[in-house]
Amino acid sequence: MVNCSNNKVTEDIRYVGVNDHQVDLFEGQYKVPNGMCYNSYVILDEKVAVMDTVDQNFTHEWLDNIECVLDGRKPDYLVVQHMEPDHAANIEAFMNNYPEAKVVANEKTFVMMANFFRKLNLEGRKVEVGNGGTLELGKHTLTFVFAPMVHWPEVMVTYDSTDKVLFSADGFGKFGALDVEEPWDDEARRYYIGIVGKYGKQVQDLLKVAGGLDIATICPLHGPILTENLGHYIKKYDQWSSYAVEEDGIVVAYTSVYGHTKAAVELVAKKLKEKGCPKVVVYDLARDDMAAAVADAFRYGKLVLATTTYNSEIYPFMKFFIDHLTERAFQGRTIGLIENGSWAPMAARIMKDMFKNSQKITWAKNTVKIMSSLSDENLQQIEALTDELCREYLAQNSDSANKNDMTALFRIGYGLYVVTSNDGKKDNGLIVNTVTQLTDNPNRVAVNINKANYSHHVIKQTGVLNVNCLSVEAPFKVFQNFGFQSGRAVDKFADWEGTARSDNGLLFLTRYINAFMSLKVEQYLDLGTHGMFICSVTEARVLSDKETMTYTYYQNNVKPRPQTEGKKGYVCKVCGYIHEGEELPDDIVCPLCKHGAADFEPIG
């Protein structure tokens, strides 16, 4: 039973949930060594609302908790955000215990409720709400936001504008009971990827809505109440739901029957560490926690799969693992393969075919093909595979990098680049699309920058810059961060993850690029609205073989479609900014990307 004097969320909101240390497998498959919690809340106002119920094994404990905080009052409403039984099992018990109360839910929820509770009669006791609907409790106003497929179709979340509390249903939840102290990220990641991971687009849609709310507290149905550093939790959800690489590292997942594949994996892991991989995580899929392996495969940017041919297929635990990845929309990762077979190895082909519907998978060019046990040829294959997977880590490290790799200049095309500089106080970066190689003996490069950009001013003063060649992996957030705001007004690297410094002291990106060049300005040409910096190349590194981001690729695959429906005016083809009005001024400069009238087109 909760302590009635120590369960305040806010002055008017009380926690009435329960901890479960009986459960060993959540949803029958996820190991929960620290148990689970089923959260429920009471809002005390002129009208009293209870937010959700708990698992069926804790009916009386939950009702006792409610009775404790009500202190003689009766609830007016039970708000049902999600019909999964770990949250909704006690709807009937609650309604029987409080016959004057009404149920607040949406249409789909009431349909499901009738299916779960065949004998429950709610005639005259339903309050059906729509998306954006409200419920007045007194000084508290609840607004309901539908969140279909996060992760059931009826799900909604609730926002209390008075106390600025978001009741987030299963969002921002984690494994583990509340009476056990443990870090949030790992168990929240395992929970999210395992249970919600397939529905990234739907979570992204919900995050956009949440971004317009003033949120001080997040109250999930699992895990702790979040009151501090909310930006961290929202950022994690944004990374997970956009399938972005969260950290640099390599997961090696394997199955091994007689130990020979395991021996290859141990050597691969050793080589990866020696060659600068910042994190190497190894999973024996037959013995280790499958959910943790799946979560880490989404966490890191690269994956090595090693298994045997087994009954003309692949070993069952590997098949199960890959199924878990693909059904959760695994994408945007690099995968290397190790196969073993005594007479007819087929594992590599089968594994690769299992990802045929996955998006943006980059396959390592080198595959390790073992015939029963490791051979000298396999040792060479392992060397080649680990070299390939660690190429960018070797290039990022000043001690191991080839700093005179002029093939970096081959990455220059009609592409998109991040130019980095430093004004003496902070690092800066901007997006440019005009970088040209002028000569190859000596190597000279020209970079055109709009004079309206702060970087133009900085580079003209300092005479040094880095050109980062963006790859097709670069997400829209790169362009938002470096292209849609001024380095004079903000520190573009304040919250940016994934950088290192070149020999000239400037930052270069360690993610989303395939090469970078350090340049020293030799000559400056005034081109009116732009300035051309003619530079010598002082350092050049190649980080990967991924294709360079072209302007066309950005337009077709990266830039979100602008929301022009019902609007009249002009839209910027570069960033999607909409200028509403009958005429487009000749001297217009896009306030986001700083492009002029030539880059606007009429809506429709």
Backbone hydrogen bonds, N-H to C=O, Kabsch-Sander energy under -0.5 kcal/mol:
donor,donor_aa,acceptor,acceptor_aa,energy
4,C,2,V,-0.8
6,N,3,N,-2.3
9,V,10,T,-0.5
9,V,13,I,-3.0
10,T,13,I,-1.4
14,R,42,V,-2.7
15,Y,7,N,-2.6
16,V,40,S,-3.1
17,G,40,S,-0.6
18,V,38,Y,-2.1
20,D,36,M,-3.6
21,H,19,N,-0.5
26,F,30,Y,-3.1
28,G,25,L,-1.3
29,Q,26,F,-2.0
30,Y,26,F,-2.4
31,K,29,Q,-0.6
32,V,24,D,-1.8
35,G,32,V,-2.2
36,M,20,D,-2.2
38,Y,18,V,-2.5
39,N,37,C,-0.6
39,N,221,L,-2.6
41,Y,51,M,-1.3
42,V,14,R,-2.4
43,I,49,A,-3.2
44,L,12,D,-3.3
44,L,42,V,-0.6
45,D,43,I,-0.7
47,K,137,L,-2.4
49,A,43,I,-1.8
50,V,77,Y,-2.6
51,M,41,Y,-3.7
52,D,50,V,-0.9
52,D,79,V,-2.6
53,T,87,H,-2.3
58,F,55,D,-1.9
59,T,56,Q,-0.9
62,W,58,F,-2.4
63,L,59,T,-2.5
64,D,60,H,-2.4
65,N,61,E,-2.0
66,I,62,W,-2.3
67,E,63,L,-2.5
68,C,64,D,-2.3
69,V,65,N,-1.9
70,L,66,I,-2.2
71,D,67,E,-1.5
72,G,67,E,-0.5
73,R,70,L,-1.7
76,D,48,V,-2.3
77,Y,48,V,-2.2
78,L,102,K,-2.5
79,V,50,V,-3.1
80,V,78,L,-0.6
80,V,104,V,-2.6
81,Q,79,V,-0.7
87,H,84,E,-2.7
88,A,84,E,-1.7
89,A,85,P,-1.4
90,N,54,V,-0.5
91,I,88,A,-1.6
94,F,90,N,-2.5
95,M,91,I,-2.6
96,N,92,E,-2.3
97,N,93,A,-1.9
98,Y,94,F,-2.2
101,A,98,Y,-1.8
102,K,76,D,-2.3
103,V,125,R,-3.1
104,V,78,L,-2.8
105,A,103,V,-0.6
105,A,127,V,-1.9
110,F,106,N,-2.1
111,V,107,E,-1.6
112,M,108,K,-2.1
113,M,109,T,-2.7
114,A,110,F,-1.8
115,N,111,V,-1.2
116,F,112,M,-2.2
117,F,113,M,-2.7
118,R,116,F,-0.6
120,L,117,F,-1.1
121,N,119,K,-0.5
122,L,120,L,-0.7
125,R,122,L,-2.7
127,V,103,V,-2.7
129,V,105,A,-2.2
132,G,144,F,-3.3
133,G,130,G,-2.5
135,L,142,L,-2.0
137,L,135,L,-0.5
137,L,140,H,-3.0
138,G,140,H,-0.8
142,L,135,L,-2.7
143,T,159,Y,-2.4
144,F,133,G,-2.8
145,V,157,V,-2.8
146,F,144,F,-0.5
147,A,155,V,-3.0
149,M,152,W,-1.8
150,V,147,A,-1.5
150,V,152,W,-0.9
155,V,152,W,-1.1
156,M,81,Q,-1.6
157,V,145,V,-2.9
158,T,167,F,-2.3
159,Y,143,T,-2.8
160,D,158,T,-0.5
160,D,165,V,-3.0
161,S,141,T,-1.5
161,S,159,Y,-0.8
164,K,160,D,-1.0
165,V,160,D,-1.6
166,L,217,T,-2.8
167,F,158,T,-3.4
167,F,165,V,-0.6
168,S,166,L,-0.9
168,S,219,C,-1.1
171,G,168,S,-2.2
173,G,170,D,-1.4
175,F,187,E,-0.8
176,G,35,G,-1.5
177,A,34,N,-2.9
180,V,177,A,-1.1
187,E,183,P,-0.6
188,A,184,W,-2.3
189,R,185,D,-2.8
190,R,186,D,-2.3
191,Y,187,E,-1.8
192,Y,188,A,-3.0
193,I,189,R,-3.0
194,G,190,R,-1.8
195,I,191,Y,-2.4
196,V,191,Y,-0.5
196,V,192,Y,-2.4
197,G,192,Y,-1.7
199,Y,196,V,-2.6
200,G,197,G,-0.6
203,V,199,Y,-2.0
204,Q,200,G,-2.7
205,D,201,K,-2.3
206,L,202,Q,-1.9
207,L,203,V,-2.6
208,K,204,Q,-1.8
209,V,205,D,-1.4
210,A,206,L,-2.7
211,G,207,L,-2.1
212,G,209,V,-1.5
213,L,210,A,-1.9
215,I,213,L,-1.1
216,A,164,K,-3.2
216,A,214,D,-0.5
217,T,164,K,-1.7
218,I,226,L,-2.6
219,C,166,L,-3.0
219,C,217,T,-0.5
221,L,169,A,-2.6
226,L,218,I,-2.5
227,T,225,I,-0.6
232,H,229,N,-1.3
233,Y,229,N,-1.0
234,I,230,L,-2.5
235,K,231,G,-2.3
236,K,232,H,-2.1
237,Y,233,Y,-2.2
238,D,234,I,-2.1
239,Q,235,K,-2.5
240,W,236,K,-2.9
241,S,237,Y,-2.5
242,S,238,D,-1.3
243,Y,240,W,-1.0
244,A,239,Q,-2.0
246,E,299,R,-1.5
247,E,299,R,-2.0
250,I,279,K,-2.8
251,V,302,K,-2.2
252,V,281,V,-3.2
253,A,251,V,-0.6
253,A,304,V,-2.8
254,Y,283,Y,-2.5
255,T,306,A,-1.8
263,A,259,G,-1.8
264,A,260,H,-1.6
265,V,261,T,-2.3
266,E,262,K,-2.5
267,L,263,A,-1.7
268,V,264,A,-2.5
269,A,265,V,-2.8
270,K,266,E,-1.9
271,K,267,L,-2.5
272,L,268,V,-2.7
273,K,269,A,-1.9
274,E,270,K,-2.1
275,K,271,K,-1.8
276,G,273,K,-1.5
277,C,272,L,-2.3
281,V,250,I,-2.3
283,Y,252,V,-2.8
285,L,254,Y,-2.4
285,L,283,Y,-0.9
287,R,284,D,-1.8
288,D,284,D,-3.3
293,A,289,D,-1.9
294,V,290,M,-2.5
295,A,291,A,-2.4
296,D,292,A,-2.3
297,A,293,A,-1.8
298,F,294,V,-1.4
299,R,295,A,-1.5
300,Y,296,D,-2.3
301,G,247,E,-0.7
302,K,249,G,-1.3
303,L,334,T,-2.5
304,V,251,V,-3.1
305,L,336,G,-2.6
306,A,253,A,-2.3
307,T,338,I,-1.9
309,T,340,N,-2.4
310,Y,313,E,-2.4
313,E,310,Y,-1.4
315,Y,308,T,-1.1
318,M,315,Y,-1.0
319,K,315,Y,-2.0
320,F,316,P,-2.6
321,F,317,F,-2.0
322,I,318,M,-2.6
323,D,319,K,-2.4
324,H,320,F,-2.0
325,L,321,F,-1.8
326,T,322,I,-2.9
327,E,323,D,-2.3
328,R,325,L,-1.0
329,A,326,T,-1.6
330,F,325,L,-1.7
332,G,359,Q,-1.8
334,T,301,G,-2.0
335,I,362,T,-2.6
336,G,303,L,-2.7
338,I,305,L,-2.7
339,E,368,V,-2.8
340,N,307,T,-1.4
341,G,370,I,-1.9
350,I,346,M,-2.3
351,M,347,A,-3.0
352,K,348,A,-2.5
353,D,349,R,-2.2
354,M,350,I,-1.5
355,F,351,M,-0.6
355,F,352,K,-1.2
356,K,353,D,-1.7
358,S,355,F,-2.0
362,T,333,R,-2.5
362,T,360,K,-0.5
363,W,361,I,-0.6
364,A,335,I,-2.8
368,V,337,L,-2.1
369,K,367,T,-0.6
370,I,339,E,-3.2
370,I,368,V,-0.6
371,M,373,S,-0.6
372,S,370,I,-0.8
373,S,371,M,-2.2
379,L,375,S,-1.7
380,Q,376,D,-1.6
381,Q,377,E,-2.2
382,I,378,N,-2.7
383,E,379,L,-2.0
384,A,380,Q,-2.4
385,L,381,Q,-2.8
386,T,382,I,-2.6
387,D,383,E,-2.0
388,E,384,A,-2.3
389,L,385,L,-2.5
390,C,386,T,-1.7
391,R,388,E,-1.0
394,L,390,C,-2.8
395,A,391,R,-2.1
396,Q,392,E,-1.8
397,N,393,Y,-1.2
398,S,396,Q,-0.6
400,S,397,N,-0.5
401,A,397,N,-2.1
403,K,401,A,-1.0
405,D,402,N,-0.7
405,D,540,A,-1.9
406,M,404,N,-1.5
408,A,405,D,-2.0
409,L,406,M,-1.5
410,F,407,T,-1.4
411,R,408,A,-1.5
412,I,409,L,-1.4
415,G,413,G,-2.4
416,L,549,M,-1.8
417,Y,432,V,-2.7
418,V,468,N,-2.0
419,V,417,Y,-0.6
419,V,430,L,-2.9
420,T,418,V,-0.6
420,T,466,N,-2.2
421,S,428,N,-2.1
423,D,426,K,-1.9
428,N,421,S,-2.7
430,L,419,V,-1.6
431,I,482,F,-0.8
432,V,417,Y,-2.3
436,T,446,A,-2.7
438,L,436,T,-0.5
438,L,444,R,-2.7
439,T,444,R,-1.1
441,N,442,P,-1.1
444,R,439,T,-2.1
444,R,442,P,-0.6
445,V,535,C,-2.3
446,A,436,T,-3.4
447,V,533,F,-2.0
448,N,434,T,-2.2
449,I,531,G,-2.3
451,K,529,T,-2.7
453,N,450,N,-1.7
456,H,453,N,-0.8
457,H,453,N,-1.0
458,V,454,Y,-2.1
459,I,455,S,-3.0
460,K,456,H,-2.0
461,Q,457,H,-1.3
462,T,458,V,-2.7
463,G,459,I,-2.6
465,L,519,L,-1.8
466,N,420,T,-2.0
467,V,517,M,-2.7
468,N,418,V,-2.7
468,N,466,N,-0.6
469,C,467,V,-0.6
469,C,515,A,-2.7
470,L,416,L,-1.4
470,L,468,N,-0.9
471,S,512,Y,-2.4
472,V,547,E,-1.9
474,A,471,S,-2.0
478,V,475,P,-1.5
479,F,475,P,-0.7
479,F,476,F,-0.5
480,Q,476,F,-2.3
481,N,477,K,-2.5
482,F,478,V,-2.3
483,G,479,F,-1.7
484,F,479,F,-0.5
484,F,480,Q,-1.2
489,A,486,S,-0.6
490,V,486,S,-2.0
492,K,490,V,-0.9
494,A,491,D,-1.7
496,W,493,F,-0.6
500,A,508,F,-2.0
502,S,506,L,-2.4
505,G,502,S,-2.0
508,F,500,A,-2.7
510,T,498,G,-2.3
511,R,498,G,-0.7
514,N,469,C,-2.3
515,A,469,C,-0.8
516,F,541,R,-2.2
517,M,467,V,-1.9
518,S,539,E,-2.8
519,L,465,L,-3.3
520,K,536,S,-2.4
521,V,463,G,-2.8
522,E,534,I,-3.3
523,Q,534,I,-1.9
525,L,532,M,-2.5
527,L,525,L,-0.6
527,L,530,H,-2.5
529,T,527,L,-1.1
531,G,449,I,-2.4
532,M,525,L,-3.0
533,F,447,V,-2.7
533,F,531,G,-0.6
534,I,523,Q,-2.8
534,I,532,M,-0.7
535,C,445,V,-3.0
535,C,533,F,-0.6
536,S,520,K,-2.5
537,V,443,N,-1.5
538,T,518,S,-2.6
538,T,536,S,-0.6
539,E,518,S,-1.2
540,A,403,K,-1.9
541,R,516,F,-2.3
543,L,514,N,-2.4
543,L,541,R,-0.5
544,S,514,N,-1.7
549,M,470,L,-3.2
550,T,548,T,-0.6
551,Y,414,Y,-1.5
554,Y,550,T,-2.3
555,Q,551,Y,-2.2
556,N,552,T,-2.4
557,N,553,Y,-2.7
558,V,553,Y,-0.6
558,V,554,Y,-1.5
559,K,554,Y,-2.7
564,T,562,P,-1.6
567,K,564,T,-2.3
570,Y,579,H,-2.9
571,V,601,E,-2.8
572,C,577,Y,-3.1
573,K,599,D,-3.4
576,G,572,C,-1.6
579,H,570,Y,-3.4
579,H,577,Y,-0.5
580,E,578,I,-0.7
581,G,568,K,-1.1
588,I,585,P,-1.5
590,C,595,H,-3.3
594,K,590,C,-1.8
599,D,596,G,-1.8
600,F,597,A,-2.0
601,E,571,V,-2.1
603,I,569,G,-2.5
